[in-house]
Amino acid sequence: MARKFFLILFLPTVVFSAQAQQSSFVKAHDGKFTIEGKPYRFIGANYWFAGILGTTEAGKARIVKELDFLIAHGVDNLRVMAVAEGSGLISGVERVQPAFQQEKGKYDTTLLKALDFLLAEMSRRHMKAVLYLSNNWEWSGGFLQYLNWNGLLPDSVMRRKLTWDEQRDYTSKFYGCKPCIEQQKKVLQMIVQRTNSITGQKYADDPSIMSWELANEPRPMRPGAYREYQHWIFSTSELIKTLDKNHLVTTGMEGDIGTEGMANFIALHDSKYIDYATIHIWPKNWGWFSDTSITKSRDTIYKNSRNFIDRHEAVMRKIKKPMVIEEFGLPRDQHSFLLTSTTNSRDQYYAFIFDQLLENIKKGGVIQGANFWALGGAGRPSYKQPLWQKGEDLLGDPPMEEQGLNAVFDTDESTWKLIADYIKKIK
């Protein structure tokens, strides 16, 4: 009799809790994000390395410190790398460590526990995570590592610096490499179907996850690979949707600059398995300025950025799906890597991007968020050499880029005031 009374008393509470969790997932409909039927818009950060920090006690302490710092400034949306692959030099530089899959088929579950820790801490602070599941670029292993494991990229070639044409040629082979894709999808399934060891909650049921991204900046790399690339995007996104009915799915791509044209970008995002679009904007990498001429090239940078945003917003408005300006960055003044250098040009560019977001929201457009690249937080460059070396702080600048290039540190007061002010306007 007592057992029956216990069940009757507590069952409604359990049902209510499940409904509350379900209602707090981010949804996408008619070009907008919502949570519990209310608009969800954000200015967030790329914090890609947060998922691997928690392998040490010092790393966990840094996560707690940096999450508290972000929340204090209103930042509650973070883009995070779910896994890294392989070890040793790749394209002539160190890759980020530690990796979940150091060797083919051998997995380090401490990395998943580190991701568990991050998500648990984010959940406590009511933050949202965008988790990307592989990488087009070499700095975390990514597609090149899968090609190496399957005999399509020899060790001797992978270790040396690849030319741009070589990188395009090799990476484009990933989409036609069936064992590569099978192995990558196996890892994807391990992540999406995981149960958090700290909270006991399945990832698929965790509202602190906003969305899954297929990869960081996936490109066909060569026009001849587009058909296989398209198939990979459709089949992988469909797989995620079969495993997880709660979360959004997006590609993680840069825009038409990475898809061999706008027609391809439109076709990929018109898929029922893709819920929203991302675009990335890189004035330095795309040659809109050179060296220290940021101020001299200001008009070109702003004009090109505005055109890039506008043309993607226009097509996503027709498709009626949201869009996020997911990566954008600019070096410190005079292209300096020193924390003591000023950030006037960067601050102005951030304000320009945030204004595009704010103006689009006001007119009912589909741009719903922006994530700056990238959080440097409490980390500090060693200045022993320009590129990252194993054992040094992770800063947000990938290992193949100069440390301090685009990272925003906790001491960059003017930048953080700007971010906090714009978040208040958007919220």
ChimeraX attribute file (.defattr): number of C-alpha atoms within 10 A of each C-alpha:
attribute: neighborCount
match mode: 1-to-1
recipient: residues
	/A:1	5
	/A:2	6
	/A:3	8
	/A:4	8
	/A:5	9
	/A:6	10
	/A:7	10
	/A:8	10
	/A:9	11
	/A:10	10
	/A:11	11
	/A:12	11
	/A:13	11
	/A:14	11
	/A:15	10
	/A:16	11
	/A:17	12
	/A:18	12
	/A:19	11
	/A:20	13
	/A:21	14
	/A:22	16
	/A:23	16
	/A:24	17
	/A:25	22
	/A:26	23
	/A:27	21
	/A:28	19
	/A:29	12
	/A:30	12
	/A:31	20
	/A:32	22
	/A:33	24
	/A:34	17
	/A:35	15
	/A:36	14
	/A:37	11
	/A:38	11
	/A:39	15
	/A:40	17
	/A:41	22
	/A:42	23
	/A:43	26
	/A:44	27
	/A:45	23
	/A:46	25
	/A:47	25
	/A:48	25
	/A:49	23
	/A:50	27
	/A:51	25
	/A:52	29
	/A:53	24
	/A:54	24
	/A:55	17
	/A:56	12
	/A:57	10
	/A:58	10
	/A:59	17
	/A:60	19
	/A:61	13
	/A:62	18
	/A:63	22
	/A:64	16
	/A:65	13
	/A:66	20
	/A:67	22
	/A:68	16
	/A:69	15
	/A:70	22
	/A:71	16
	/A:72	11
	/A:73	17
	/A:74	20
	/A:75	22
	/A:76	20
	/A:77	27
	/A:78	25
	/A:79	27
	/A:80	23
	/A:81	24
	/A:82	25
	/A:83	27
	/A:84	26
	/A:85	26
	/A:86	25
	/A:87	18
	/A:88	15
	/A:89	18
	/A:90	24
	/A:91	21
	/A:92	15
	/A:93	19
	/A:94	22
	/A:95	25
	/A:96	25
	/A:97	23
	/A:98	20
	/A:99	20
	/A:100	20
	/A:101	19
	/A:102	17
	/A:103	14
	/A:104	14
	/A:105	10
	/A:106	10
	/A:107	15
	/A:108	13
	/A:109	11
	/A:110	16
	/A:111	22
	/A:112	24
	/A:113	18
	/A:114	21
	/A:115	25
	/A:116	23
	/A:117	25
	/A:118	22
	/A:119	25
	/A:120	21
	/A:121	20
	/A:122	23
	/A:123	17
	/A:124	9
	/A:125	14
	/A:126	14
	/A:127	22
	/A:128	24
	/A:129	24
	/A:130	24
	/A:131	26
	/A:132	24
	/A:133	23
	/A:134	26
	/A:135	24
	/A:136	21
	/A:137	19
	/A:138	25
	/A:139	22
	/A:140	26
	/A:141	29
	/A:142	23
	/A:143	25
	/A:144	29
	/A:145	27
	/A:146	23
	/A:147	22
	/A:148	19
	/A:149	18
	/A:150	17
	/A:151	9
	/A:152	17
	/A:153	18
	/A:154	12
	/A:155	14
	/A:156	9
	/A:157	14
	/A:158	21
	/A:159	16
	/A:160	13
	/A:161	14
	/A:162	15
	/A:163	10
	/A:164	8
	/A:165	11
	/A:166	12
	/A:167	17
	/A:168	15
	/A:169	15
	/A:170	19
	/A:171	27
	/A:172	25
	/A:173	22
	/A:174	26
	/A:175	22
	/A:176	15
	/A:177	15
	/A:178	11
	/A:179	14
	/A:180	22
	/A:181	18
	/A:182	11
	/A:183	16
	/A:184	17
	/A:185	19
	/A:186	12
	/A:187	20
	/A:188	22
	/A:189	14
	/A:190	11
	/A:191	20
	/A:192	19
	/A:193	16
	/A:194	16
	/A:195	18
	/A:196	19
	/A:197	15
	/A:198	12
	/A:199	15
	/A:200	11
	/A:201	14
	/A:202	14
	/A:203	21
	/A:204	18
	/A:205	19
	/A:206	22
	/A:207	23
	/A:208	25
	/A:209	24
	/A:210	22
	/A:211	23
	/A:212	25
	/A:213	26
	/A:214	24
	/A:215	23
	/A:216	20
	/A:217	22
	/A:218	23
	/A:219	28
	/A:220	24
	/A:221	21
	/A:222	18
	/A:223	13
	/A:224	11
	/A:225	18
	/A:226	18
	/A:227	13
	/A:228	17
	/A:229	24
	/A:230	18
	/A:231	14
	/A:232	17
	/A:233	22
	/A:234	18
	/A:235	14
	/A:236	19
	/A:237	23
	/A:238	17
	/A:239	15
	/A:240	23
	/A:241	18
	/A:242	9
	/A:243	13
	/A:244	17
	/A:245	10
	/A:246	20
	/A:247	23
	/A:248	23
	/A:249	25
	/A:250	22
	/A:251	26
	/A:252	28
	/A:253	24
	/A:254	22
	/A:255	26
	/A:256	18
	/A:257	16
	/A:258	19
	/A:259	24
	/A:260	16
	/A:261	12
	/A:262	16
	/A:263	11
	/A:264	17
	/A:265	21
	/A:266	19
	/A:267	11
	/A:268	20
	/A:269	22
	/A:270	18
	/A:271	15
	/A:272	10
	/A:273	21
	/A:274	20
	/A:275	24
	/A:276	29
	/A:277	28
	/A:278	23
	/A:279	24
	/A:280	25
	/A:281	22
	/A:282	16
	/A:283	21
	/A:284	15
	/A:285	10
	/A:286	10
	/A:287	10
	/A:288	19
	/A:289	17
	/A:290	14
	/A:291	11
	/A:292	14
	/A:293	13
	/A:294	23
	/A:295	14
	/A:296	11
	/A:297	14
	/A:298	15
	/A:299	12
	/A:300	15
	/A:301	19
	/A:302	16
	/A:303	11
	/A:304	14
	/A:305	21
	/A:306	14
	/A:307	11
	/A:308	17
	/A:309	21
	/A:310	15
	/A:311	13
	/A:312	21
	/A:313	23
	/A:314	13
	/A:315	17
	/A:316	23
	/A:317	17
	/A:318	13
	/A:319	18
	/A:320	20
	/A:321	24
	/A:322	23
	/A:323	26
	/A:324	23
	/A:325	24
	/A:326	23
	/A:327	22
	/A:328	21
	/A:329	23
	/A:330	25
	/A:331	22
	/A:332	25
	/A:333	19
	/A:334	15
	/A:335	20
	/A:336	17
	/A:337	19
	/A:338	15
	/A:339	16
	/A:340	10
	/A:341	13
	/A:342	17
	/A:343	22
	/A:344	14
	/A:345	18
	/A:346	19
	/A:347	22
	/A:348	15
	/A:349	19
	/A:350	21
	/A:351	16
	/A:352	15
	/A:353	21
	/A:354	24
	/A:355	14
	/A:356	18
	/A:357	25
	/A:358	20
	/A:359	13
	/A:360	16
	/A:361	17
	/A:362	9
	/A:363	8
	/A:364	12
	/A:365	21
	/A:366	28
	/A:367	30
	/A:368	25
	/A:369	23
	/A:370	27
	/A:371	24
	/A:372	26
	/A:373	25
	/A:374	26
	/A:375	27
	/A:376	26
	/A:377	23
	/A:378	17
	/A:379	19
	/A:380	18
	/A:381	20
	/A:382	14
	/A:383	13
	/A:384	8
	/A:385	10
	/A:386	16
	/A:387	18
	/A:388	25
	/A:389	19
	/A:390	13
	/A:391	7
	/A:392	11
	/A:393	17
	/A:394	28
	/A:395	26
	/A:396	26
	/A:397	22
	/A:398	24
	/A:399	22
	/A:400	19
	/A:401	15
	/A:402	17
	/A:403	26
	/A:404	28
	/A:405	21
	/A:406	26
	/A:407	29
	/A:408	29
	/A:409	20
	/A:410	17
	/A:411	13
	/A:412	18
	/A:413	12
	/A:414	12
	/A:415	20
	/A:416	19
	/A:417	13
	/A:418	16
	/A:419	21
	/A:420	17
	/A:421	13
	/A:422	20
	/A:423	20
	/A:424	12
	/A:425	9
	/A:426	19
	/A:427	11
